[in-house]
Amino acid sequence: MSTASFNDIVAGPVPVLVDFFATWCGPCRALAPQLEEFAQREGSKVKVIKVDVDKNPQAASAFQVQGVPTLILFKKGQPVWRQSGAMSSAQLSQVLAPYLV
């Protein structure tokens, strides 16, 4: 993913939750179905995208992603929330609710 297209995606009118992950990461694999469930439940309020840090090291570096999984919520192109580590879809809905209005 080019930096320009990433910036275009996160700058849109809908908040974007970015999952910085790696294919070899166990917690990342555990988080994947939780993110899918979250995306289905909150679909109209937020867009969920995944960024493989091994294939997109410049994106990971730009946001100082030190470990995976790292979730960053962007609103109008600006990071407004971040968390490292896996979470359940219910936890995601709860902590992100204030940003998805």
C-alpha positions in Angstrom: 0.0 0.0 0.0 1.5 3.3 -0.9 1.7 6.1 1.6 -0.6 8.3 -0.6 -3.4 5.7 -0.8 -3.1 5.0 3.0 -3.4 8.8 3.7 -6.4 9.1 1.3 -8.1 6.2 3.1 -7.6 7.5 6.7 -8.5 11.1 5.7 -12.0 10.2 4.6 -15.2 11.2 6.4 -15.6 7.8 8.1 -13.3 6.9 11.0 -10.8 4.2 10.0 -9.5 1.5 12.4 -6.1 0.3 11.2 -4.9 -3.1 12.4 -1.1 -3.2 12.1 -0.3 -7.0 12.1 2.1 -9.7 11.0 1.3 -13.1 9.5 3.6 -14.8 12.0 2.0 -13.2 15.1 -0.3 -15.4 17.2 -2.2 -12.6 18.9 -2.7 -11.0 15.5 -4.4 -14.2 14.3 -6.5 -14.3 17.4 -7.6 -10.7 16.8 -8.7 -11.2 13.2 -12.1 -12.8 13.9 -12.8 -10.2 16.6 -12.1 -7.4 14.1 -14.4 -9.0 11.5 -17.2 -9.2 14.1 -16.6 -5.6 15.1 -16.6 -4.5 11.5 -19.9 -6.3 10.8 -21.5 -4.8 13.9 -20.2 -1.2 13.4 -19.9 -1.3 9.6 -21.7 2.0 8.8 -19.7 4.0 11.5 -16.2 2.8 10.9 -14.0 1.2 8.2 -11.5 -1.5 9.3 -8.3 -2.1 7.3 -5.3 -4.3 7.9 -1.7 -3.3 7.3 0.9 -6.1 7.2 4.0 -4.5 8.9 6.4 -6.8 7.0 5.0 -5.7 3.7 4.5 -2.1 4.7 7.4 -1.1 7.0 7.1 2.5 6.1 3.5 2.7 7.4 4.5 1.0 10.6 7.5 3.3 11.0 5.4 6.4 10.3 3.2 5.7 13.3 5.9 4.3 15.6 4.3 0.8 15.6 6.8 -1.1 17.8 4.8 -4.3 18.4 1.9 -6.2 16.8 -1.0 -6.2 16.9 -1.4 -2.4 17.2 -4.7 -0.8 16.5 -4.9 2.9 15.6 -8.2 4.7 15.0 -8.0 7.6 12.5 -10.6 10.4 12.3 -10.2 12.8 9.4 -6.6 11.6 8.9 -5.5 12.1 12.5 -4.8 9.3 15.0 -7.3 9.7 17.9 -6.8 6.3 19.7 -4.3 3.5 19.8 -3.9 0.2 21.6 -1.3 -2.6 21.3 -2.5 -6.1 21.9 -5.6 -8.1 21.1 -9.1 -7.2 22.2 -12.5 -8.7 21.9 -15.0 -7.2 19.5 -17.1 -6.1 22.6 -14.1 -4.3 24.1 -13.5 -2.6 20.8 -17.1 -1.4 20.5 -17.0 -0.1 24.1 -13.7 1.8 23.9 -14.3 3.2 20.4 -18.0 4.2 20.9 -17.1 7.9 21.8 -15.2 8.2 18.5 -17.8 6.6 16.3 -20.6 9.2 16.6 
